[in-house]
Amino acid sequence: MGISQDYRSSRRRPRQGSIYKKLRVAGCIAGILVVSLAITAILEGGQAQEAAPPVYTPSGVVEGILAPLPMQGGGSSSGSGVEAGVFGPVQQTAGGYSVLAYDSSVIRQPACGQVDLSYFADAAFLGDSLTVGFEDYSINLSGALICGYIGVGPDAIANRSAVTHPTRGQEVALDVLAAAQPKKLYILLGTNTLTTVGAEEKFLAYYGMMLDELRAALGEDCVIYVQSIPPVRPEAAAEKPGLASDRLRAVNEQLAQLADSKGCVYLDLWETLADAQGNLKEVCAAPDGVHLSAGNGYGAWVNYLRSHTLYSADSPWTAGSDYAK
């Protein structure tokens, strides 16, 4: 018997079910390979992470700081860093840094217009030979009371010692001022007291006592101006080392703090009398290098006082001044 045509055709065509089966098997194998590769990568990554060195966290010292900040003092004992946990302001220690948050540049009275000389008509000036110069050179201060005494210091005023005025003779300065009751008092003392090194502490102690006595005698309405101790020429400082520029700067810094604590107005005469090196300007100096010249020296001083007064609407402001009416 012959084979039928339909049978022969079926033998030549591949079976579709068999092809689909092979494709499914190949897909499964490929999927298994992908999953296997992913698992291998994860395992290798985990092993790499475990092999990485642990992060180092310093304990006790913060590394990489070249030097401690001024407010931090000395830093660590090794000098290579700053102790952790104490970063920030710390109490100052001897030999450490000194930061002045409120110094004389802030305390001093700023320029405030300019007053007429009549402003000084109800004022008094208390001081040593520098103040005596107002009378010696007939400086116009509109009749201000001059209490200038050669060689005097704050101790003589505080102790109510008898002092000698060039024309009035012996008197007690506190009694003279108490009787006059000036509305403003200008004080300039220290040049005679500080000629030797080591006199600063005693000078400031007596100065504080003197301010208390003056306040009690003159009342709260009197404006007390504390003037800085003026600079001197270098040759004068060589003979009197206590008047060296750096020493006077240090004393004046403390004097500013003292004046502020006592409710007084601090005037920094160095703004007008000192040169760039901190010495008395040669043009303002008398031949001895300590006192002021009659023209330029006292002229600069009085002009500075006129432009550095405590503001008051009733002050006699000069024409063209900031506060002139």
C-alpha positions in Angstrom: 0.0 0.0 0.0 1.2 3.5 -0.7 1.7 6.2 1.8 -1.0 8.9 1.6 0.0 12.5 0.6 -1.2 13.9 4.0 1.0 11.6 6.0 4.1 12.5 3.9 3.4 16.2 4.4 3.2 15.8 8.2 6.5 14.0 8.3 8.2 16.8 6.5 6.9 19.7 8.9 8.6 20.0 12.3 6.3 19.9 15.3 5.5 23.4 16.7 5.2 22.1 20.3 8.8 20.8 20.2 10.1 24.3 19.1 8.3 26.1 21.9 9.7 23.6 24.4 13.2 24.3 23.3 12.8 28.0 23.6 11.4 27.7 27.1 14.4 25.6 28.2 16.9 28.2 26.7 15.1 31.0 28.4 15.3 29.3 31.8 19.0 28.7 31.3 19.6 32.3 30.4 17.7 33.5 33.5 19.6 31.2 35.7 22.9 32.6 34.3 21.8 36.2 34.9 20.7 35.5 38.5 24.0 33.6 39.1 26.0 36.6 37.9 24.1 39.0 40.1 24.6 36.9 43.2 28.3 36.6 42.4 28.6 40.4 42.1 26.8 41.0 45.4 29.0 38.5 47.2 32.2 40.0 45.8 31.0 43.5 46.7 30.3 42.5 50.2 33.7 40.9 50.5 35.3 44.2 49.2 33.4 46.2 51.8 34.4 44.0 54.6 38.0 44.2 53.5 38.0 48.1 53.5 39.8 49.6 56.5 37.6 51.0 59.3 37.1 54.8 59.5 39.5 56.4 62.0 37.9 58.8 64.4 40.5 60.7 66.5 39.9 60.8 70.2 41.1 63.6 72.4 42.7 65.8 69.7 41.2 67.5 66.7 43.8 67.1 64.0 44.7 69.6 61.3 44.6 72.8 63.3 47.8 74.8 62.7 47.5 76.9 65.9 44.9 77.6 68.5 42.7 80.6 68.1 43.5 83.5 70.5 40.5 82.9 72.6 41.5 79.2 73.1 44.7 79.7 75.0 47.5 77.1 74.6 45.6 74.2 73.0 46.9 70.6 73.5 49.9 69.7 75.5 51.7 68.5 72.4 51.0 71.7 70.5 49.7 69.8 67.5 46.1 70.5 68.0 43.3 71.6 70.3 41.7 69.4 72.8 38.3 68.1 71.7 35.4 69.2 73.8 36.9 72.6 74.7 36.7 74.4 71.4 35.5 77.9 71.9 36.2 80.7 74.5 38.1 79.7 77.5 39.3 81.6 80.5 42.5 83.6 79.9 45.6 82.4 81.7 48.9 84.2 82.5 51.1 84.4 79.5 48.2 83.7 77.1 46.3 86.0 74.8 44.7 89.3 76.0 41.7 90.6 74.1 40.2 93.9 75.0 36.6 93.9 74.1 36.0 97.5 75.4 39.2 99.6 75.1 40.1 103.3 75.0 39.3 103.6 71.3 35.6 102.8 72.2 35.5 104.7 75.5 37.1 108.0 74.4 34.8 110.9 73.5 34.4 111.3 69.7 34.5 114.6 67.9 31.2 116.4 68.4 31.0 119.6 66.5 32.9 122.6 67.9 32.0 124.8 70.8 32.8 128.5 71.2 35.4 129.4 73.9 32.6 130.6 76.1 31.9 126.9 76.7 34.7 127.0 79.3 33.4 130.0 81.2 31.9 127.7 83.9 34.7 125.1 83.7 37.7 124.4 85.9 41.0 122.8 85.0 42.8 120.7 87.5 46.4 119.5 86.8 50.1 119.9 87.1 52.6 122.2 85.3 50.9 121.5 82.0 47.8 123.1 83.3 49.8 125.9 84.9 50.7 126.8 81.3 47.2 128.0 80.6 47.9 131.0 82.9 51.6 131.3 82.1 50.9 131.8 78.4 47.6 133.6 78.9 45.5 131.1 77.0 42.0 132.3 76.5 39.5 130.0 78.2 36.8 132.6 78.9 37.7 133.0 82.6 37.8 129.2 83.5 39.1 128.4 87.0 42.7 127.2 86.7 43.8 124.9 89.5 47.3 124.1 88.2 50.0 123.1 90.7 53.6 122.4 89.7 54.7 118.8 90.6 51.3 117.7 91.9 49.8 114.2 91.5 46.5 112.7 92.3 47.6 111.6 95.7 48.0 115.2 96.8 44.4 116.0 95.7 42.9 112.9 97.2 44.7 113.4 100.5 43.6 117.0 100.6 47.2 118.1 100.9 48.1 121.8 100.7 49.4 122.7 97.2 50.8 125.9 95.9 49.1 127.9 93.1 51.5 130.3 91.3 49.4 133.4 92.1 46.9 132.4 94.9 49.5 130.7 97.1 48.8 127.6 99.2 45.4 126.0 99.1 43.5 122.7 99.2 42.4 122.0 95.6 39.3 120.1 96.7 38.1 123.1 98.8 38.7 125.5 96.0 36.7 123.4 93.5 33.9 122.7 96.0 33.5 126.4 96.6 33.5 127.2 92.9 31.1 124.4 91.9 32.1 124.3 88.2 29.8 122.7 85.6 32.7 121.0 83.9 36.0 119.9 85.3 39.0 119.0 83.1 41.7 116.8 84.8 45.2 116.3 83.5 47.6 114.5 86.0 50.3 111.9 85.7 53.4 113.3 84.0 55.1 114.1 87.3 54.0 110.9 89.0 55.0 108.4 86.3 58.6 109.5 85.6 59.9 106.3 87.2 59.1 102.8 86.3 56.7 101.0 88.6 54.6 103.9 89.8 51.6 103.0 87.7 49.6 101.0 90.2 49.9 103.6 93.0 49.0 106.4 90.5 45.8 104.6 89.3 44.7 103.8 92.9 45.0 107.4 94.0 43.4 108.6 90.7 40.3 106.5 91.5 40.2 107.9 95.1 40.5 111.4 93.7 37.6 111.0 91.3 35.4 109.7 94.1 36.3 112.8 96.2 35.7 115.2 93.3 32.3 113.6 92.5 31.2 113.9 96.1 32.3 117.6 96.2 30.9 118.6 92.8 27.8 116.6 92.6 26.3 114.6 89.7 25.6 117.6 87.5 29.3 118.4 87.0 30.7 116.8 83.8 34.2 115.5 84.7 36.6 115.1 81.7 39.6 112.8 82.3 42.4 113.6 79.9 45.0 111.1 78.8 48.5 111.7 79.9 50.2 113.3 76.9 53.2 111.7 75.1 56.7 113.2 75.4 59.6 113.5 73.0 62.0 110.4 72.7 64.9 112.3 74.4 62.7 113.1 77.4 61.6 109.4 77.7 65.3 108.3 77.6 65.9 110.4 80.8 62.5 109.5 82.4 61.8 105.9 81.3 58.4 105.9 83.0 57.3 108.2 80.3 58.2 105.9 77.4 55.5 105.7 74.8 54.5 102.1 75.4 54.3 102.6 79.2 52.1 105.7 78.8 49.9 103.9 76.3 49.3 101.1 78.9 48.6 103.5 81.7 46.2 105.5 79.5 44.4 102.3 78.6 43.7 101.7 82.3 42.9 105.4 82.9 40.2 105.2 80.2 38.7 102.1 81.9 38.8 103.9 85.2 37.2 107.1 83.9 34.4 105.0 82.3 33.8 103.1 85.5 33.4 106.4 87.4 31.0 108.0 85.0 33.5 110.4 83.6 34.2 111.4 80.0 37.6 110.2 78.7 39.6 112.5 76.3 42.4 111.0 74.3 44.9 113.8 73.7 47.1 111.5 71.7 44.7 112.0 68.8 46.0 115.5 68.4 49.4 115.6 70.2 51.1 112.3 69.2 53.0 111.6 65.9 52.9 108.3 64.0 55.6 106.8 66.4 53.6 107.7 69.6 55.9 110.6 70.5 54.9 114.2 71.2 54.9 116.0 67.9 58.0 118.1 67.6 56.0 121.1 66.5 53.9 120.9 69.7 56.8 120.4 72.1 58.6 122.8 74.4 62.4 122.6 74.5 62.4 120.1 77.4 60.3 117.6 75.3 57.7 117.2 78.1 55.8 120.5 78.2 53.9 122.0 75.3 54.9 125.0 73.1 52.9 128.2 73.7 51.5 128.4 70.2 51.2 125.1 68.5 51.1 122.9 71.6 48.4 124.7 73.6 46.6 125.7 70.4 46.2 122.0 69.4 45.1 121.1 72.9 42.4 123.8 73.2 41.1 123.1 69.7 40.8 119.4 70.6 38.9 120.2 73.7 36.5 122.5 71.8 35.7 119.7 69.3 35.4 116.8 71.9 32.7 117.9 74.3 29.9 115.9 75.7 26.9 116.8 73.6 24.3 119.2 74.9 21.8 121.1 72.9 22.5 124.2 75.1 26.2 124.2 74.3 27.5 127.4 72.5 28.2 125.7 69.1 30.3 127.8 66.7 28.8 128.9 63.4 29.0 126.2 60.8 29.4 123.5 63.4 27.3 120.3 63.1 24.9 121.4 65.9 24.9 125.1 65.4 21.4 126.5 65.4 
